[in-house]
Amino acid sequence: MAQLAISIQSVERRLRGGTQALLVRDSSGVPYVAKFVGNPQGTRTLINEWIVNRLLKHLRVSTPEIYPLRLQRKIPGDELLCFHIGNQTIPIQEGIHLGSRCPVDPSKKAIFDFLPRTLLNKVANLPDLLFALVFDKWVNQTDTRQAIFIRERSAADTPTPTLRTYLIDQGLCFGGSRWEFEELPLAGLFHDRSIYSSIDLEAVCHANVERIQQLSGECLFSTIEDLPEEWLQAEDRDELNRLLETLAKRRITLHDTVDRTLHRLQEAGIVTPTYATSRNLLALALILACIPSALAARAIVNIERTDVSNKAHRSLKRIQATGGEADFQITARTQAGELLCQRSLRIQAQKKATDIKTAGGTRRFTRCDYLLKISDSERTTKIQQRALLFIERT
């Protein structure tokens, strides 16, 4: 059954983005981000928004409500109802378009499309952004993962304000207007890659795969039941059925797709490596060993690695693979050449098997804890570094 369209009563302003969306309001003053038939990215992007929104709702992931909007000309802001493509100005036609309801009124409350890294831990539903990593691989999101953030009223027992994120801009899923699926491991990532540095990222991702695999075929095909017919071309209905059948099949191999994505993330240095290379691990050890003395002396440090050879790298690879320990001697000097400190480093690795329960059963991971011991002529310091904790799927 088709959903009743909401009439646009006024157009307020243009918004950023390739679809050239507009901020509009209905007769009650409720704000919507409106995207229009014939936009520069293609009318199929409206269909993509509709389907993906319905899928996210089935999966209980935070995303704005969407509605069909009815546009009639000669309303306040009518002069904004056009597309600018190159040197051309193309009028937006009357009819049924797409509206994403703003969670709050932007004239009364701030909506952020960027959040400093220091505030990410204030986002109450941050796991939804991690879920998007898996979801976007499934639906072939070819755009950067877009999200907005809204400050929520704090509970009486939580004085620190919290934020909530909403996933937005799904038009370039399914390859945009092409309605194709391809392997793009580094597409669809959130702009701040630090959210992918969680030590249990792999376990979380595979648990999210299980959530997607639990969706029934009925749920998948229900996403187009109330799709506005005005958006469809003659061949689109058959193409949509083919697209949803392919989407259902992609769930079967989604674990493997996610593994390839995580591997590429690690290669690109975007997340803490699952298998830390000896050079990366040693670089972190050097910083931990020498920076405190440099800060105390207010000096810029040149680090001499007196025992960092191919043999040393092989030692680190060995303890990463099997556990054990490796020893290094470090000398740090100021830029003027003055001796700042000498350190002995011992890196110990302990590997532990961990069972993590997911909806599809129990999955086993190998956890590797690294303990860094720093010694100098005066004292020995033992530091437990959670930054040196890695999880490997077995």
C-alpha positions in Angstrom: 0.0 0.0 0.0 1.5 3.3 -1.1 2.3 5.8 1.7 0.4 9.2 1.6 2.6 12.0 0.4 3.2 15.0 2.5 2.8 18.4 0.8 5.8 20.8 0.7 4.6 24.2 1.9 7.9 26.2 1.8 11.5 25.9 0.6 14.1 27.4 2.9 17.6 26.9 1.5 20.0 24.7 -0.5 22.1 22.0 1.1 25.5 20.6 0.2 25.8 17.4 -1.8 25.6 15.9 -5.3 21.8 15.5 -5.3 21.4 19.3 -4.7 18.9 18.7 -1.9 16.8 21.5 -0.3 15.6 22.1 3.2 11.8 22.3 3.1 8.9 22.4 5.5 5.4 20.9 5.6 2.2 22.6 6.7 3.0 22.0 10.4 6.5 23.5 10.0 8.3 20.1 10.2 11.6 20.3 8.4 12.7 17.7 5.8 15.8 17.3 3.6 14.2 16.9 0.2 15.8 15.1 -2.7 14.1 15.3 -6.1 13.3 13.3 -9.2 15.8 14.1 -11.9 18.6 15.2 -9.6 22.2 15.1 -11.0 22.9 11.7 -9.4 19.8 10.2 -10.9 16.3 9.3 -9.8 17.4 5.8 -8.8 19.3 7.4 -5.9 15.8 8.1 -4.4 15.0 4.4 -4.7 18.3 3.5 -3.1 17.5 5.9 -0.1 14.1 4.3 0.3 15.3 0.7 0.3 18.3 1.2 2.5 16.3 3.2 5.0 13.8 0.4 5.3 16.6 -2.1 5.7 18.2 0.0 8.5 14.9 0.2 10.3 14.5 -3.6 10.1 18.0 -3.9 11.7 17.2 -1.2 14.3 19.9 1.1 13.3 19.5 4.8 13.8 18.5 6.7 10.7 16.0 9.5 10.0 12.4 8.7 8.9 11.7 9.1 5.2 8.5 10.0 3.5 7.2 10.8 0.0 6.8 14.6 -0.5 4.4 16.2 -2.9 5.7 19.3 -4.6 3.5 22.0 -6.2 5.0 25.2 -7.5 4.3 28.8 -6.5 5.2 28.3 -2.8 7.6 30.4 -0.7 11.1 29.7 -1.9 9.9 28.6 -5.4 13.0 30.3 -7.0 15.2 27.6 -5.4 13.4 24.8 -7.2 16.0 24.0 -9.9 19.1 22.0 -10.5 22.4 23.6 -11.6 24.2 21.3 -13.9 27.2 22.9 -15.7 25.9 26.0 -17.3 22.4 24.8 -17.3 19.5 25.6 -14.9 16.9 22.8 -14.9 13.6 23.4 -13.2 12.4 20.8 -10.6 9.1 19.3 -11.8 6.0 19.0 -9.7 5.2 15.5 -8.4 6.3 13.0 -5.8 9.8 13.4 -4.3 11.8 12.1 -1.3 11.9 13.7 2.1 14.1 12.7 5.1 12.6 14.2 8.2 15.1 16.1 10.3 15.4 14.5 13.8 15.3 18.1 15.3 14.5 21.5 13.9 17.9 22.9 12.6 16.7 26.4 13.3 16.3 25.6 17.0 18.9 22.9 17.7 22.3 22.2 16.2 22.8 19.3 13.8 26.5 18.4 13.4 27.8 16.6 10.3 31.3 16.6 11.8 32.4 15.7 15.3 35.8 16.1 16.9 37.5 12.9 17.8 37.5 13.8 21.4 33.7 13.8 21.5 33.2 10.4 19.8 33.1 8.7 23.1 30.0 10.8 24.0 28.0 9.3 21.2 25.5 7.0 22.9 24.9 4.8 19.8 28.4 4.7 18.4 28.0 1.0 17.6 25.6 2.0 14.8 28.6 3.6 13.0 30.6 0.4 13.4 27.6 -1.6 12.1 27.7 0.7 9.0 31.1 -0.7 8.1 29.6 -4.1 7.6 26.3 -2.9 6.2 28.0 -0.7 3.6 30.0 -3.6 2.3 26.8 -5.6 1.9 24.9 -2.9 0.0 28.0 -1.6 -2.0 28.1 1.9 -0.5 30.3 3.8 -2.9 30.2 7.1 -1.0 31.9 8.0 2.2 29.8 7.0 5.2 27.8 10.0 6.1 26.3 10.6 9.5 24.9 13.5 11.6 25.1 14.0 15.3 22.6 15.6 17.7 23.0 16.5 21.3 20.6 14.7 23.5 19.2 15.8 26.9 21.2 14.1 29.6 19.5 11.9 32.2 19.3 13.2 35.7 22.0 10.8 36.9 24.3 11.6 33.9 25.4 15.2 34.0 27.7 14.9 31.0 25.7 15.6 27.8 25.5 12.8 25.2 25.1 12.8 21.5 23.2 10.5 19.1 24.2 9.7 15.5 22.0 9.0 12.5 23.1 7.4 9.3 22.2 9.5 6.3 22.8 9.8 2.5 22.2 6.3 1.2 21.8 7.3 -2.5 25.1 5.9 -3.7 24.5 2.4 -2.2 24.1 -0.3 -4.9 26.7 1.6 -6.9 24.4 4.6 -7.3 22.2 4.6 -10.4 24.2 1.7 -11.9 22.6 -0.8 -9.5 25.8 -3.0 -9.5 27.8 -4.7 -6.9 31.6 -4.6 -6.8 34.4 -5.3 -4.4 35.5 -1.9 -3.0 37.1 -2.7 0.4 38.0 0.9 1.3 34.7 2.6 0.1 32.0 3.6 2.5 34.3 4.4 5.4 33.6 7.0 8.0 35.9 10.1 7.7 37.4 9.6 11.1 39.0 6.2 10.9 39.8 6.1 14.6 36.4 4.5 15.2 37.8 1.4 13.6 40.7 1.1 16.0 38.7 -0.9 18.6 40.6 -4.0 19.8 37.5 -6.1 19.2 36.6 -4.7 15.8 36.8 -8.0 14.1 34.5 -9.7 16.6 32.0 -6.9 16.4 32.0 -6.9 12.6 31.3 -10.6 12.4 28.6 -10.3 15.0 27.0 -7.7 12.8 27.2 -10.0 9.8 25.1 -12.4 11.8 22.5 -9.7 12.3 22.3 -9.1 8.6 22.1 -12.8 7.8 19.1 -13.2 10.1 17.0 -10.9 7.9 14.4 -12.9 6.0 13.9 -12.7 2.3 10.4 -11.4 3.1 12.0 -8.4 4.9 14.2 -7.7 1.9 11.4 -7.6 -0.6 9.1 -5.7 1.7 11.4 -2.7 1.3 9.9 -1.9 -2.2 6.2 -2.6 -1.4 5.3 1.0 -0.8 7.9 2.5 -3.2 6.4 5.4 -5.1 5.7 4.3 -8.7 6.5 7.7 -10.0 10.2 7.0 -9.5 10.3 3.9 -11.6 11.1 3.6 -15.3 9.7 0.8 -17.4 12.5 -1.7 -16.8 13.2 -0.7 -13.1 10.8 -3.1 -11.5 12.6 -6.2 -13.0 15.9 -4.6 -12.2 14.9 -4.1 -8.6 13.9 -7.7 -8.2 17.2 -8.7 -9.6 19.0 -6.3 -7.2 17.2 -7.7 -4.2 17.9 -11.3 -5.2 21.6 -10.5 -5.5 21.5 -8.7 -2.1 20.0 -11.8 -0.5 22.8 -14.0 -2.0 25.5 -11.6 -0.8 24.7 -12.3 2.8 26.1 -15.8 2.4 29.6 -14.6 1.6 29.5 -11.5 3.8 31.9 -12.9 6.4 34.5 -13.3 3.7 33.8 -9.8 2.4 34.3 -8.3 5.8 37.6 -10.3 6.3 38.9 -8.8 3.1 37.9 -5.3 4.1 39.5 -5.6 7.5 42.7 -6.9 5.9 42.8 -3.9 3.5 42.2 -1.6 6.5 45.2 -3.1 8.2 47.3 -2.8 5.1 46.3 0.8 4.7 47.3 1.5 8.4 43.8 2.7 9.2 43.3 0.5 12.2 45.6 -1.1 14.8 47.0 -4.1 12.8 45.7 -7.5 13.6 49.2 -8.9 12.9 51.4 -6.0 14.1 54.5 -5.8 11.9 57.7 -5.8 13.9 58.6 -2.3 12.8 55.3 -0.8 14.0 55.5 -2.6 17.3 59.1 -1.5 17.8 58.3 2.1 16.8 55.6 2.3 19.6 58.1 0.8 22.0 60.7 3.4 21.1 58.2 6.2 21.7 57.2 4.8 25.1 60.8 4.4 26.1 62.2 7.7 25.1 59.5 10.4 24.9 59.0 10.8 28.7 62.7 11.7 29.2 62.6 14.0 26.2 59.6 15.9 27.6 61.2 16.2 30.9 64.3 17.7 29.3 62.2 19.8 26.8 64.4 18.3 24.1 63.9 17.1 20.6 65.0 13.5 20.3 67.0 11.6 17.7 66.7 7.9 18.5 69.5 5.5 17.8 68.4 1.9 17.6 71.6 0.1 18.6 70.2 -3.4 18.3 67.5 -3.2 15.6 68.6 -5.5 12.9 66.9 -8.0 10.7 67.5 -10.5 13.4 65.6 -8.3 15.9 62.7 -8.0 13.5 62.6 -11.7 13.1 62.5 -12.0 16.9 59.5 -9.7 17.0 57.7 -11.7 14.3 58.4 -14.8 16.3 56.9 -13.6 19.5 53.9 -12.3 17.7 53.3 -15.7 16.2 54.1 -18.0 19.1 54.5 -15.8 22.2 57.7 -15.3 24.2 60.0 -12.2 24.6 62.6 -10.1 22.7 65.2 -7.7 24.1 66.5 -4.4 22.6 69.0 -1.7 23.6 67.9 1.9 22.8 69.9 5.2 22.9 68.3 8.6 22.6 70.2 11.8 22.0 69.2 15.5 21.6 69.6 17.1 18.2 72.9 18.5 19.5 74.2 15.0 20.0 74.0 15.1 23.9 73.2 11.8 25.5 69.6 11.9 26.8 68.9 8.4 28.0 69.7 4.8 27.4 67.1 2.1 27.7 66.8 -1.6 27.7 63.5 -2.9 26.3 62.0 -6.3 26.8 58.7 -7.1 25.0 56.8 -10.1 26.2 53.9 -11.6 24.3 51.2 -13.9 25.8 48.7 -15.5 23.4 45.3 -16.5 24.8 42.3 -18.1 23.1 39.0 -16.3 23.6 35.5 -17.6 22.7 33.0 -14.8 21.8 29.3 -15.6 21.5 27.4 -14.2 18.5 23.9 -14.8 17.2 25.2 -17.5 14.8 27.2 -19.4 17.5 30.5 -19.2 19.2 33.5 -17.8 17.3 37.1 -18.3 18.6 39.7 -15.5 18.6 43.3 -15.5 19.6 44.1 -12.5 21.9 47.7 -11.4 22.2 48.7 -9.2 25.2 52.1 -7.4 24.9 53.9 -6.3 28.1 56.6 -3.7 27.7 59.4 -3.5 30.3 61.6 -0.5 30.2 64.9 -0.5 32.2 67.6 2.1 32.6 70.6 2.4 34.9 68.6 3.7 37.8 65.3 1.9 37.8 63.1 -0.6 36.0 59.6 0.4 34.9 56.9 -2.1 33.9 54.2 -0.7 31.7 51.0 -2.6 30.6 50.0 -1.1 27.3 46.5 -1.7 26.1 47.6 -0.1 22.8 49.7 -3.2 22.3 46.8 -5.6 22.4 45.7 -7.3 19.2 43.0 -9.8 18.3 43.5 -12.4 15.6 40.7 -14.5 14.3 41.4 -18.3 14.2 
